[in-house]
């Protein structure tokens, strides 16, 4: 949970061996079960990625911003067409 609260972006780790990945999974079973965290491992490039999904605060701000920008555009386009 701390990981999710502190980061809303991808964390990429290079040169992670399969052994390191297995150890990480054993040490962090809670993160593997967390719906807000996604993990990816590319066996070819040995890149390990932890994806932290957006928080509820992020979603609420995004909805607020989108509604306000859309409302402003509608007002301006409506005014322009009426002239």
LUMMIFI-393606 format. One record per atom (N, C-alpha, C, O, CB): residue number from 1; atom name; y, x, z. Coordinates in nm, 2 decimals, decimal comma. Atoms other than C-alpha are relative to their C-alpha. Last residue first. Glycine has a CB too. Layout:
# residues N
NUM CA Y X Z
...
# end
This chain:
# residues 83
83 N -0,13 -0,04 0,06
83 CA 3,56 -2,22 -3,32
83 C 0,01 -0,02 -0,14
83 O 0,11 0,01 -0,20
83 CB 0,04 0,14 0,04
82 N -0,09 0,12 -0,01
82 CA 3,25 -2,42 -3,19
82 C 0,14 0,03 -0,06
82 O 0,21 -0,06 -0,09
82 CB 0,02 -0,04 0,15
81 N 0,04 0,10 0,10
81 CA 3,01 -2,16 -3,32
81 C 0,10 -0,12 0,00
81 O 0,12 -0,18 -0,10
81 CB -0,14 -0,04 0,02
80 N -0,03 -0,05 0,13
80 CA 3,18 -1,88 -3,12
80 C -0,03 -0,10 -0,11
80 O 0,05 -0,11 -0,21
80 CB -0,09 0,13 -0,03
79 N -0,15 -0,01 0,01
79 CA 3,18 -2,08 -2,80
79 C 0,04 0,05 -0,14
79 O 0,13 -0,01 -0,21
79 CB 0,06 0,09 0,11
78 N -0,05 0,14 0,00
78 CA 2,81 -2,16 -2,83
78 C 0,15 -0,01 -0,03
78 O 0,19 -0,09 -0,11
78 CB -0,04 -0,08 0,12
77 N 0,04 0,05 0,13
77 CA 2,73 -1,80 -2,91
77 C 0,05 -0,14 -0,02
77 O 0,10 -0,18 -0,12
77 CB -0,15 0,01 -0,02
76 N -0,09 -0,07 0,10
76 CA 2,93 -1,69 -2,60
76 C -0,04 -0,05 -0,14
76 O 0,06 -0,07 -0,22
76 CB -0,02 0,15 0,01
75 N -0,14 0,04 -0,01
75 CA 2,77 -1,95 -2,37
75 C 0,09 0,06 -0,11
75 O 0,17 -0,01 -0,17
75 CB 0,06 0,04 0,14
74 N -0,01 0,14 0,05
74 CA 2,42 -1,89 -2,50
74 C 0,14 -0,05 0,01
74 O 0,19 -0,12 -0,08
74 CB -0,09 -0,09 0,09
73 N 0,01 0,00 0,15
73 CA 2,47 -1,51 -2,46
73 C 0,01 -0,15 -0,05
73 O 0,07 -0,17 -0,16
73 CB -0,14 0,06 -0,04
72 N -0,13 -0,05 0,05
72 CA 2,59 -1,56 -2,10
72 C 0,00 0,00 -0,15
72 O 0,10 -0,03 -0,21
72 CB 0,03 0,15 0,05
71 N -0,10 0,10 -0,02
71 CA 2,29 -1,78 -2,01
71 C 0,14 0,05 -0,06
71 O 0,21 -0,03 -0,12
71 CB 0,02 -0,03 0,15
70 N 0,02 0,11 0,09
70 CA 2,05 -1,53 -2,16
70 C 0,10 -0,11 0,01
70 O 0,15 -0,16 -0,09
70 CB -0,14 -0,06 0,02
69 N -0,03 -0,05 0,13
69 CA 2,20 -1,24 -1,97
69 C -0,02 -0,11 -0,10
69 O 0,07 -0,13 -0,19
69 CB -0,08 0,12 -0,03
68 N -0,15 -0,02 0,01
68 CA 2,20 -1,44 -1,65
68 C 0,04 0,05 -0,13
68 O 0,14 0,00 -0,19
68 CB 0,05 0,09 0,11
67 N -0,06 0,13 0,00
67 CA 1,84 -1,57 -1,69
67 C 0,15 0,01 -0,01
67 O 0,21 -0,06 -0,09
67 CB -0,03 -0,07 0,13
66 N 0,03 0,06 0,12
66 CA 1,71 -1,22 -1,78
66 C 0,07 -0,14 -0,01
66 O 0,13 -0,17 -0,12
66 CB -0,15 -0,02 -0,02
65 N -0,08 -0,07 0,11
65 CA 1,89 -1,05 -1,49
65 C -0,02 -0,08 -0,13
65 O 0,07 -0,10 -0,21
65 CB -0,05 0,14 -0,01
64 N -0,14 0,03 -0,02
64 CA 1,75 -1,31 -1,24
64 C 0,09 0,06 -0,11
64 O 0,17 0,00 -0,17
64 CB 0,05 0,06 0,14
63 N -0,02 0,14 0,03
63 CA 1,40 -1,29 -1,38
63 C 0,15 -0,04 0,01
63 O 0,20 -0,10 -0,08
63 CB -0,08 -0,09 0,09
62 N 0,01 0,01 0,14
62 CA 1,41 -0,91 -1,37
62 C 0,02 -0,14 -0,05
62 O 0,09 -0,16 -0,15
62 CB -0,14 0,05 -0,05
61 N -0,12 -0,05 0,06
61 CA 1,54 -0,91 -1,02
61 C 0,00 -0,01 -0,15
61 O 0,10 -0,04 -0,21
61 CB 0,02 0,15 0,04
60 N -0,11 0,09 -0,02
60 CA 1,26 -1,14 -0,91
60 C 0,13 0,05 -0,06
60 O 0,21 -0,03 -0,11
60 CB 0,02 -0,02 0,16
59 N 0,02 0,12 0,08
59 CA 0,99 -0,93 -1,08
59 C 0,12 -0,10 0,02
59 O 0,17 -0,15 -0,07
59 CB -0,13 -0,07 0,04
58 N -0,03 -0,04 0,14
58 CA 1,12 -0,60 -0,93
58 C -0,01 -0,13 -0,09
58 O 0,08 -0,15 -0,17
58 CB -0,10 0,10 -0,05
57 N -0,15 -0,02 0,01
57 CA 1,13 -0,76 -0,58
57 C 0,04 0,03 -0,15
57 O 0,14 -0,02 -0,20
57 CB 0,05 0,11 0,09
56 N -0,06 0,13 0,01
56 CA 0,77 -0,88 -0,63
56 C 0,15 0,01 -0,01
56 O 0,21 -0,08 -0,08
56 CB -0,04 -0,09 0,12
55 N 0,00 0,07 -0,13
55 CA 0,67 -0,52 -0,69
55 C 0,06 -0,14 -0,02
55 O 0,12 -0,16 -0,12
55 CB 0,08 0,08 0,11
54 N -0,13 0,03 -0,05
54 CA 0,59 -0,38 -1,04
54 C -0,02 -0,09 0,13
54 O -0,11 -0,17 0,15
54 CB 0,08 -0,08 -0,10
53 N -0,05 0,12 0,06
53 CA 0,24 -0,24 -1,08
53 C 0,13 -0,04 0,06
53 O 0,16 0,00 0,18
53 CB -0,10 -0,11 0,01
52 N -0,05 0,09 -0,10
52 CA 0,18 0,12 -0,98
52 C 0,06 -0,12 -0,06
52 O 0,16 -0,11 -0,13
52 CB 0,09 0,07 0,10
51 N -0,11 0,10 0,04
51 CA -0,02 0,30 -1,24
51 C 0,03 -0,09 0,12
51 O -0,06 -0,16 0,16
51 CB -0,05 -0,08 -0,13
50 N -0,01 0,11 -0,10
50 CA -0,22 0,61 -1,13
50 C 0,12 -0,09 -0,04
50 O 0,23 -0,04 -0,05
50 CB 0,02 0,05 0,15
49 N -0,12 0,08 -0,01
49 CA -0,31 0,83 -1,42
49 C -0,01 -0,11 0,10
49 O -0,11 -0,18 0,10
49 CB 0,04 -0,06 -0,14
48 N 0,02 0,11 -0,10
48 CA -0,57 1,11 -1,43
48 C 0,14 -0,07 0,02
48 O 0,24 0,00 0,05
48 CB -0,06 0,05 0,13
47 N -0,12 0,05 -0,05
47 CA -0,57 1,34 -1,74
47 C -0,03 -0,12 0,09
47 O -0,10 -0,21 0,05
47 CB 0,10 -0,04 -0,11
46 N 0,01 -0,02 -0,14
46 CA -0,88 1,54 -1,81
46 C 0,13 -0,04 0,07
46 O 0,18 0,02 0,17
46 CB -0,03 0,15 0,03
45 N -0,12 -0,08 -0,03
45 CA -0,79 1,54 -2,18
45 C 0,01 0,04 0,15
45 O 0,09 0,12 0,19
45 CB 0,13 -0,08 -0,03
44 N -0,03 -0,10 0,10
44 CA -1,13 1,43 -2,30
44 C 0,11 0,09 0,04
44 O 0,11 0,21 0,03
44 CB 0,02 -0,07 -0,13
43 N 0,09 -0,11 -0,01
43 CA -1,24 1,25 -1,98
43 C 0,02 0,11 -0,10
43 O -0,01 0,23 -0,08
43 CB -0,14 -0,05 -0,02
42 N 0,04 -0,03 0,14
42 CA -0,93 1,03 -1,98
42 C -0,09 0,13 0,01
42 O -0,04 0,24 0,05
42 CB 0,12 0,03 -0,09
41 N 0,04 -0,14 0,01
41 CA -0,90 0,88 -1,63
41 C -0,05 0,02 -0,15
41 O -0,13 -0,06 -0,20
41 CB -0,11 0,03 0,10
40 N 0,06 -0,03 0,13
40 CA -0,71 0,56 -1,56
40 C -0,04 0,14 0,00
40 O 0,03 0,23 0,06
40 CB 0,09 -0,04 -0,11
39 N 0,02 -0,14 0,02
39 CA -0,61 0,40 -1,22
39 C -0,07 0,02 -0,14
39 O -0,15 -0,07 -0,18
39 CB -0,09 0,07 0,11
38 N 0,10 -0,02 0,11
38 CA -0,45 0,07 -1,16
38 C -0,02 0,15 -0,01
38 O 0,08 0,23 -0,01
38 CB 0,05 -0,07 -0,13
37 N 0,02 -0,13 0,04
37 CA -0,26 -0,02 -0,83
37 C -0,11 0,00 -0,11
37 O -0,22 -0,06 -0,10
37 CB -0,05 0,10 0,12
36 N -0,13 -0,05 0,05
36 CA -0,12 -0,35 -0,74
36 C -0,01 0,14 -0,05
36 O 0,09 0,19 -0,10
36 CB 0,10 -0,01 0,12
35 N -0,04 0,07 0,13
35 CA -0,45 -0,53 -0,72
35 C 0,13 0,06 -0,05
35 O 0,16 0,03 -0,17
35 CB 0,01 -0,15 0,02
34 N -0,13 0,06 -0,01
34 CA -0,57 -0,28 -0,45
34 C 0,04 -0,06 -0,14
34 O 0,03 0,01 -0,24
34 CB 0,10 0,11 0,04
33 N 0,01 0,15 -0,02
33 CA -0,95 -0,23 -0,45
33 C 0,14 -0,07 -0,01
33 O 0,14 -0,19 -0,01
33 CB -0,06 -0,02 0,13
32 N 0,08 0,06 0,11
32 CA -0,93 0,12 -0,60
32 C -0,02 -0,15 0,01
32 O -0,04 -0,21 -0,09
32 CB -0,14 0,07 0,00
31 N -0,08 0,00 0,12
31 CA -0,65 0,21 -0,37
31 C -0,07 -0,06 -0,12
31 O -0,02 -0,13 -0,20
31 CB 0,06 0,14 -0,03
30 N -0,10 0,11 -0,01
30 CA -0,85 0,11 -0,06
30 C 0,09 -0,01 -0,13
30 O 0,12 -0,12 -0,17
30 CB 0,09 0,02 0,12
29 N 0,07 0,12 0,04
29 CA -1,14 0,34 -0,17
29 C 0,10 -0,12 0,00
29 O 0,09 -0,21 -0,08
29 CB -0,12 -0,03 0,08
28 N -0,10 0,11 0,02
28 CA -0,91 0,64 -0,15
28 C -0,06 -0,13 -0,04
28 O -0,02 -0,19 -0,14
28 CB 0,11 0,04 -0,10
27 N -0,11 0,00 -0,10
27 CA -1,10 0,94 -0,02
27 C 0,09 -0,12 0,00
27 O 0,17 -0,14 0,10
27 CB 0,07 0,13 -0,01
26 N 0,06 0,00 -0,13
26 CA -1,42 0,87 -0,21
26 C 0,10 -0,01 0,11
26 O 0,08 -0,07 0,22
26 CB -0,10 0,11 0,03
25 N 0,05 0,14 -0,02
25 CA -1,23 0,79 -0,52
25 C -0,06 -0,02 0,13
25 O -0,04 -0,12 0,20
25 CB -0,10 -0,03 -0,11
24 N -0,12 0,08 -0,02
24 CA -1,03 1,12 -0,49
24 C -0,05 -0,15 0,02
24 O 0,00 -0,22 0,11
24 CB 0,09 0,00 -0,12
23 N -0,05 -0,02 -0,13
23 CA -1,36 1,31 -0,45
23 C 0,12 -0,09 0,03
23 O 0,13 -0,15 0,14
23 CB 0,04 0,15 0,02
22 N 0,09 0,06 -0,09
22 CA -1,50 1,15 -0,76
22 C 0,04 0,02 0,14
22 O 0,03 -0,07 0,22
22 CB -0,14 0,07 -0,02
21 N -0,01 0,15 0,00
21 CA -1,19 1,24 -0,95
21 C -0,09 -0,07 0,09
21 O -0,05 -0,16 0,16
21 CB -0,02 -0,05 -0,15
20 N -0,13 0,03 -0,08
20 CA -1,19 1,60 -0,83
20 C 0,02 -0,15 0,00
20 O 0,06 -0,21 0,10
20 CB 0,12 0,07 -0,07
19 N 0,03 -0,02 -0,14
19 CA -1,56 1,63 -0,95
19 C 0,12 -0,04 0,09
19 O 0,11 -0,11 0,19
19 CB -0,04 0,15 0,03
18 N 0,08 0,12 -0,04
18 CA -1,47 1,48 -1,29
18 C -0,03 0,01 0,15
18 O -0,04 -0,09 0,22
18 CB -0,12 -0,02 -0,08
17 N 0,15 0,00 0,04
17 CA -1,21 1,75 -1,32
17 C -0,06 -0,13 0,05
17 O -0,01 -0,21 0,13
17 CB -0,07 0,12 0,07
16 N 0,07 0,05 -0,11
16 CA -0,83 1,68 -1,31
16 C -0,15 0,00 -0,04
16 O -0,19 -0,07 -0,14
16 CB 0,05 -0,15 0,04
15 N 0,11 -0,09 -0,04
15 CA -0,65 1,90 -1,55
15 C -0,07 -0,04 0,12
15 O -0,10 0,04 0,21
15 CB 0,06 0,15 0,02
14 N 0,07 -0,07 0,11
14 CA -0,33 1,70 -1,56
14 C -0,11 0,08 0,06
14 O -0,11 0,12 0,18
14 CB 0,10 0,09 -0,08
13 N 0,05 -0,13 -0,05
13 CA -0,20 1,44 -1,31
13 C -0,09 0,06 -0,11
13 O -0,18 0,00 -0,17
13 CB -0,09 -0,02 0,13
12 N 0,10 -0,07 0,09
12 CA 0,01 1,15 -1,42
12 C -0,04 0,14 0,06
12 O 0,05 0,21 0,10
12 CB 0,06 0,02 -0,14
11 N 0,01 -0,13 -0,05
11 CA 0,19 0,91 -1,18
11 C -0,11 0,07 -0,08
11 O -0,22 0,02 -0,07
11 CB -0,02 0,01 0,15
10 N 0,13 -0,07 0,02
10 CA 0,30 0,60 -1,36
10 C 0,01 0,14 0,06
10 O 0,11 0,21 0,05
10 CB -0,04 0,01 -0,15
9 N 0,01 -0,07 0,13
9 CA 0,60 0,41 -1,23
9 C -0,14 0,06 0,00
9 O -0,21 0,06 0,10
9 CB 0,11 0,10 -0,02
8 N 0,02 0,11 0,10
8 CA 0,69 0,16 -0,96
8 C -0,02 0,06 -0,13
8 O 0,02 0,00 -0,23
8 CB 0,11 -0,10 0,00
7 N -0,01 -0,04 0,14
7 CA 0,66 0,41 -0,67
7 C -0,04 -0,12 -0,09
7 O -0,14 -0,19 -0,07
7 CB -0,10 0,11 -0,03
6 N -0,09 -0,11 0,03
6 CA 0,72 0,39 -0,30
6 C 0,01 0,04 -0,14
6 O 0,09 0,12 -0,18
6 CB -0,06 0,12 0,08
5 N -0,14 0,03 -0,04
5 CA 0,59 0,04 -0,22
5 C 0,09 0,12 -0,03
5 O 0,21 0,09 -0,05
5 CB 0,00 -0,02 0,15
4 N -0,05 0,11 0,08
4 CA 0,27 0,09 -0,43
4 C 0,15 -0,03 0,04
4 O 0,23 -0,05 -0,05
4 CB -0,08 -0,13 0,01
3 N -0,02 -0,05 0,13
3 CA 0,19 0,42 -0,27
3 C 0,07 -0,10 -0,09
3 O 0,16 -0,07 -0,16
3 CB -0,14 0,04 -0,07
2 N -0,11 -0,08 0,00
2 CA 0,24 0,28 0,07
2 C 0,03 0,06 -0,13
2 O 0,15 0,07 -0,17
2 CB -0,02 0,12 0,10
1 N -0,12 0,08 0,00
1 CA 0,00 0,00 0,00
1 C 0,13 0,09 0,00
1 O 0,22 0,05 -0,07
1 CB 0,00 -0,09 0,12
# end
